[in-house]
Amino acid sequence: MTKLRIRAALSSDVGLLAEIDRACFREDIAFGEIEFAHYVTAPCAVTWIAEHDGGPFGFAIAAFERLHRAATLITLDVLPGYRRARIGSTLLSACEVSLAKQGISELDLQVDTSNAPALAFYAHHGFARRRLLRNYYGIGTDAYLMQKTLEGDQTNSGLSF
Ligand SMILES: CC(C)(COP(=O)(O)OP(=O)(O)OC[C@H]1O[C@@H](n2cnc3c(N)ncnc32)[C@H](O)[C@@H]1OP(=O)(O)O)[C@@H](O)C(=O)NCCC(=O)NCCS
């Protein structure tokens, strides 16, 4: 793989984001271009893309609310062929650094209770299960609400973007 780059998403990336999301999630829960167009342009959201010379292969979106110093990780996607290579970790760190710069101290997310890789990933990154959200993804598909407190000083994350 050529060198990994992390960059902010542009409006022109919306189609690619939807394509990656369809490769990572079931059709009925994958986001569409309308949602991605909203997050990429929203002033209260950050969208980071991981790419190499062959193009994007992962991304993360977090939406934040300055008043409550809180944010939600909307989605984090790494294409199947690129997993377990710290791409997801790098994207999550990029979100955490930019959220901390906005004064955000709490980050939460919802994750399917049967998504073992994601549960392991988020536990690895210090998220704790706070609540069971029954039928969150449709009848019979529950989610956990997970949450972590962001460290005030993330300037030593080693990330440059
Ligand atoms: C969850 C996801 C983003 C992880 O991305 P990734 O780039 O593979 O993760 P990383 O390589 O950064 O993993 C960091 C650590 O998380 C844990 N982890 C990640 N994937 C794991 C898996 N499949 N099984 C067990 N632990 C896992 C490990 O502790 C790993 O460290 P290690 O490789 O040194 O053991 C990726 O699997 C994915 O895109 N899944 C489909 C979409 C999804 O479910 N997104 C989250 C839903 S909210």
The ligand as an SDF file (V2000), in Angstrom:
LIG
                    3D

 48 50  0  0  0  0  0  0  0  0999 V2000
  -14.5170   -1.6330   13.2750 C   0  0  0  0  0  0  0  0  0  0  0  0
  -13.5080   -1.2320   12.1910 C   0  0  0  0  0  0  0  0  0  0  0  0
  -13.7100    0.2390   11.8430 C   0  0  0  0  0  0  0  0  0  0  0  0
  -12.0920   -1.4190   12.7610 C   0  0  0  0  0  0  0  0  0  0  0  0
  -11.1550   -0.8770   11.8390 O   0  0  0  0  0  0  0  0  0  0  0  0
   -9.6640   -1.4750   11.6880 P   0  0  0  0  0  0  0  0  0  0  0  0
   -8.8900   -0.5470   10.8440 O   0  0  0  0  0  0  0  0  0  0  0  0
   -9.7420   -2.8970   11.2270 O   0  0  0  0  0  0  0  0  0  0  0  0
   -9.1700   -1.4670   13.2010 O   0  0  0  0  0  0  0  0  0  0  0  0
   -7.6610   -1.3370   13.7660 P   0  0  0  0  0  0  0  0  0  0  0  0
   -6.7190   -2.0860   12.8910 O   0  0  0  0  0  0  0  0  0  0  0  0
   -7.3540    0.1030   13.9840 O   0  0  0  0  0  0  0  0  0  0  0  0
   -7.8490   -2.1060   15.1550 O   0  0  0  0  0  0  0  0  0  0  0  0
   -7.3940   -1.5890   16.4140 C   0  0  0  0  0  0  0  0  0  0  0  0
   -7.6900   -2.6160   17.4840 C   0  0  0  0  0  0  0  0  0  0  0  0
   -9.1120   -2.8410   17.5890 O   0  0  0  0  0  0  0  0  0  0  0  0
   -9.3700   -4.2360   17.8810 C   0  0  0  0  0  0  0  0  0  0  0  0
   -9.9960   -4.8810   16.7260 N   0  0  0  0  0  0  0  0  0  0  0  0
  -10.2070   -4.3550   15.5080 C   0  0  0  0  0  0  0  0  0  0  0  0
  -10.8300   -5.2550   14.7090 N   0  0  0  0  0  0  0  0  0  0  0  0
  -10.9910   -6.3780   15.4440 C   0  0  0  0  0  0  0  0  0  0  0  0
  -11.5440   -7.6570   15.1620 C   0  0  0  0  0  0  0  0  0  0  0  0
  -12.0430   -7.9730   13.9590 N   0  0  0  0  0  0  0  0  0  0  0  0
  -11.5480   -8.5990   16.1500 N   0  0  0  0  0  0  0  0  0  0  0  0
  -11.0300   -8.3180   17.3650 C   0  0  0  0  0  0  0  0  0  0  0  0
  -10.4700   -7.1080   17.6940 N   0  0  0  0  0  0  0  0  0  0  0  0
  -10.4610   -6.1600   16.7350 C   0  0  0  0  0  0  0  0  0  0  0  0
   -7.9910   -4.8600   18.1260 C   0  0  0  0  0  0  0  0  0  0  0  0
   -7.6710   -4.6820   19.4990 O   0  0  0  0  0  0  0  0  0  0  0  0
   -7.1040   -3.9920   17.2320 C   0  0  0  0  0  0  0  0  0  0  0  0
   -5.7480   -4.0100   17.6120 O   0  0  0  0  0  0  0  0  0  0  0  0
   -4.7900   -5.2100   17.0860 P   0  0  0  0  0  0  0  0  0  0  0  0
   -5.0100   -5.3330   15.5980 O   0  0  0  0  0  0  0  0  0  0  0  0
   -3.4110   -4.7240   17.4460 O   0  0  0  0  0  0  0  0  0  0  0  0
   -5.2090   -6.4560   17.8170 O   0  0  0  0  0  0  0  0  0  0  0  0
  -13.6260   -2.1280   10.9290 C   0  0  0  0  0  0  0  0  0  0  0  0
  -13.6680   -3.4880   11.3250 O   0  0  0  0  0  0  0  0  0  0  0  0
  -14.8640   -1.8410   10.0750 C   0  0  0  0  0  0  0  0  0  0  0  0
  -14.8650   -0.9280    9.2360 O   0  0  0  0  0  0  0  0  0  0  0  0
  -15.9510   -2.6360   10.2590 N   0  0  0  0  0  0  0  0  0  0  0  0
  -17.1570   -2.4780    9.4360 C   0  0  0  0  0  0  0  0  0  0  0  0
  -17.8850   -1.1950    9.7580 C   0  0  0  0  0  0  0  0  0  0  0  0
  -18.2070   -1.1200   11.2380 C   0  0  0  0  0  0  0  0  0  0  0  0
  -18.6910   -2.0620   11.8450 O   0  0  0  0  0  0  0  0  0  0  0  0
  -17.9390    0.0980   11.8000 N   0  0  0  0  0  0  0  0  0  0  0  0
  -18.2070    0.3920   13.1880 C   0  0  0  0  0  0  0  0  0  0  0  0
  -19.6650    0.4280   13.4010 C   0  0  0  0  0  0  0  0  0  0  0  0
  -20.2180    1.7040   14.4750 S   0  0  0  0  0  0  0  0  0  0  0  0
  1  2  1  0
  2  3  1  0
  2  4  1  0
  2 36  1  0
  4  5  1  0
  5  6  1  0
  6  7  2  0
  6  8  1  0
  6  9  1  0
  9 10  1  0
 10 11  2  0
 10 12  1  0
 10 13  1  0
 13 14  1  0
 14 15  1  0
 15 16  1  0
 15 30  1  0
 16 17  1  0
 17 18  1  0
 17 28  1  0
 18 19  1  0
 18 27  1  0
 19 20  2  0
 20 21  1  0
 21 22  1  0
 21 27  2  0
 22 23  1  0
 22 24  2  0
 24 25  1  0
 25 26  2  0
 26 27  1  0
 28 29  1  0
 28 30  1  0
 30 31  1  0
 31 32  1  0
 32 33  2  0
 32 34  1  0
 32 35  1  0
 36 37  1  0
 36 38  1  0
 38 39  2  0
 38 40  1  0
 40 41  1  0
 41 42  1  0
 42 43  1  0
 43 44  2  0
 43 45  1  0
 45 46  1  0
 46 47  1  0
 47 48  1  0
M  END
$$$$
